C-alpha cells in the first residue's frame, strides 16, 4: 500500500478542486490510500524570520503530513494565468530547510479544475515544473484539466461528489494507475537518491561562486557564513567553501577583515 496526501490549492469551502479530490479518491486503485490535508489556510506567508527550528505549528503539521506520504495528488485552480499563491507558499515552506525539505522524492499528480474552457494549462505547467525542480517525479501524462467544473462535478443525494465527465474519469484512473506503478517501482525515491549522491558537487557549483564574489568584494567571512547558514547550508560545508575561496584568492585577494569563521 502507498500513502497519498491530497492537497487542494483552493481554500474556498465549496472549492471545485477540493470536490475533484473527493470524487477522484473513489477512482484510485486499491493500493493507494488517501489522506486529505486541510490546514493550508493556517500556514503563514513564508518569511525567513519565522522559519525556525522547531517550526511554527501549522508549518510543522504540513511538513509532517508531506514527509509521511509516498506521493501527492494536488488539485489547484488557475489564478491570473498562473499558480495560486497558497500553493506556491506551501511549496516554499516544504522546500526548506535547503536540500532537506519534506517535498522531495515524491511521486506527484497535478490536476486543475476551472470554471472556463480556456484556462488551466498554464497553471498545470507551472506547478508541474516547480515540483519537478525540487526532485520529485511528476506523472507527465495524461494532462488533466477539468473545464466547466460546475457541471462536471455534481453532488449525489447522499452528498457524494461525482465526476460526470467520462473522458476525465478515464484519464484520472489511468494517471493514478501510473502513479501507483511509479511508487511500486520506488522510482521517485531512486531519482532523489541519485540527486542526493551528487548533492555536494551540485551545491558547491551553485554557491562557491557567490562565496568568491562576496569575499572578493570585501565581505567578512563571518557575514558570508551566516548568510549561507540561514539559507539552510550546514556549517561545516560553508566553512569548506570559505576556506577554498580564500585559498584560491591568496593573500592579495583576501579582505582586510578576513579571519576564520
NORCORFEN-V713291 format. One record per residue. RES is the residue in three letters. SS is DSSP state (H for helix, E for strand, C for the rest). BURIAL is + if it has 9 or more other C-alpha atoms within 8 Angstrom, else -. D_CENTER is the distance of its C-alpha to the mean C-alpha in whole Angstrom. Layout:
# NORCORFEN-V713291
res: <RES,RES>
ss: <SS,SS>
burial: <BURIAL,BURIAL>
d_center: <D_CENTER,D_CENTER>
This chain:
# NORCORFEN-V713291
res: <UNK,UNK,UNK,UNK,UNK,UNK,UNK,UNK,UNK,UNK,UNK,UNK,UNK,UNK,UNK,UNK,UNK,UNK,UNK,UNK,UNK,UNK,UNK,UNK,UNK,UNK,UNK,UNK,UNK,UNK,UNK,UNK,UNK,UNK,UNK,UNK,UNK,UNK,UNK,UNK,UNK,UNK,UNK,UNK,UNK,UNK,UNK,UNK,UNK,UNK,UNK,UNK,UNK,UNK,UNK,UNK,UNK,UNK,UNK,UNK,UNK,UNK,UNK,UNK,UNK,UNK,UNK,UNK,UNK,UNK,UNK,UNK,UNK,UNK,UNK,UNK,UNK,UNK,UNK,UNK,UNK,UNK,UNK,UNK,UNK,UNK,UNK,UNK,UNK,UNK,UNK,UNK,UNK,UNK,UNK,UNK,UNK,UNK,UNK,UNK,UNK,UNK,UNK,UNK,UNK,UNK,UNK,UNK,UNK,UNK,UNK,UNK,UNK,UNK,UNK,UNK,UNK,UNK,UNK,UNK,UNK,UNK,UNK,UNK,UNK,UNK,UNK,UNK,UNK,UNK,UNK,UNK,UNK,UNK,UNK,UNK,UNK,UNK,UNK,UNK,UNK,UNK,UNK,UNK,UNK,UNK,UNK,UNK,UNK,UNK,UNK,UNK,UNK,UNK,UNK,UNK,UNK,UNK,UNK,UNK,UNK,UNK,UNK,UNK,UNK,UNK,UNK,UNK,UNK,UNK,UNK,UNK,UNK,UNK,UNK,UNK,UNK,UNK,UNK,UNK,UNK,UNK,UNK,UNK,UNK,UNK,UNK,UNK,UNK,UNK,UNK,UNK,UNK,UNK,UNK,UNK,UNK,UNK,UNK,UNK,UNK,UNK,UNK,UNK,UNK,UNK,UNK,UNK,UNK,UNK,UNK,UNK,UNK,UNK,UNK,UNK,UNK,UNK,UNK,UNK,UNK,UNK,UNK,UNK,UNK,UNK,UNK,UNK,UNK,UNK,UNK,UNK,UNK,UNK,UNK,UNK,UNK,UNK,UNK,UNK,UNK,UNK,UNK,UNK,UNK,UNK,UNK,UNK,UNK,UNK,UNK,UNK,UNK,UNK,UNK,UNK,UNK,UNK,UNK,UNK,UNK>
ss: <C,E,E,E,E,E,E,E,C,C,C,C,C,C,C,H,H,H,H,H,H,H,H,H,H,C,C,C,C,C,C,E,E,E,E,E,E,C,C,H,H,H,C,C,C,C,C,H,H,H,C,C,C,C,C,C,H,H,H,H,H,H,H,H,H,H,H,H,C,C,E,E,E,E,E,E,C,E,E,C,C,E,E,C,H,H,H,H,H,H,H,H,H,H,C,C,C,C,C,C,C,C,C,C,C,C,E,E,E,E,E,E,E,C,C,C,C,C,C,C,H,H,H,H,H,H,H,H,H,H,H,H,C,C,C,C,E,E,C,C,C,C,C,E,E,E,C,C,H,H,H,H,E,E,E,C,C,C,C,C,E,E,E,C,C,H,H,H,H,H,H,H,H,H,H,H,H,H,H,H,H,H,H,H,C,C,H,H,H,H,H,H,H,H,H,H,H,C,H,H,H,H,H,H,H,H,H,H,H,H,H,H,H,H,H,H,C,C,C,C,H,H,H,H,H,H,H,H,H,H,C,C,C,C,H,H,H,H,H,H,H,H,H,H,H,H,H,H,H,H,H,H,H,C,C,C,C,C,C,C,C>
burial: <-,+,+,+,+,+,+,+,+,+,-,-,-,-,+,+,+,+,+,+,+,+,+,+,-,-,+,+,+,-,-,+,+,+,-,-,+,-,-,+,-,-,+,-,-,+,-,-,-,-,+,-,-,-,+,+,-,+,+,+,-,+,+,+,+,+,+,-,+,+,+,+,+,+,+,+,+,+,-,-,+,+,+,+,-,+,+,+,+,+,+,+,+,+,+,+,-,+,-,-,+,+,+,+,+,+,+,+,+,+,+,+,+,+,-,-,-,-,+,+,-,+,+,+,-,+,+,+,-,-,+,+,-,+,+,+,+,+,+,-,-,-,-,+,+,+,+,+,+,-,-,+,+,+,+,-,-,-,-,-,+,+,+,+,-,-,-,+,+,-,+,+,+,+,+,+,+,+,+,+,-,+,+,-,-,-,+,+,+,+,+,+,+,-,+,-,-,-,-,-,-,-,+,+,-,-,-,+,-,-,+,+,-,+,+,+,-,+,+,+,+,-,-,+,+,-,-,+,+,-,-,+,+,-,-,-,-,+,+,-,+,+,-,-,+,+,-,-,+,-,-,-,-,+,+,-,-,-,-,-,->
d_center: <23,19,17,14,13,13,11,13,12,16,18,21,23,24,21,22,18,18,22,20,18,21,23,21,21,25,24,22,24,25,23,20,20,18,17,16,14,16,16,14,17,18,15,16,15,14,17,17,20,19,16,19,20,20,17,18,19,16,13,15,15,11,11,13,13,9,11,14,13,13,11,10,12,10,13,13,16,17,18,20,19,16,12,13,13,12,9,8,10,7,4,7,8,6,6,10,12,12,12,12,9,8,5,7,10,9,11,10,12,11,15,16,19,22,25,26,27,26,22,19,18,17,14,14,14,12,9,9,10,7,5,8,8,6,9,8,11,11,14,16,19,20,19,19,20,22,24,27,25,28,30,28,27,30,31,33,36,35,32,30,27,28,27,30,29,30,28,25,26,26,23,21,23,23,19,19,22,20,17,19,21,18,17,21,21,18,17,13,15,17,15,13,17,18,16,16,20,20,18,21,22,19,19,23,23,20,22,25,26,25,27,30,30,30,33,35,34,36,33,34,32,31,29,27,27,26,23,21,21,20,17,17,19,21,25,27,24,25,29,29,28,30,33,32,32,35,37,36,38,41,43,43,40,39,39,42,39,38,38,36,33>
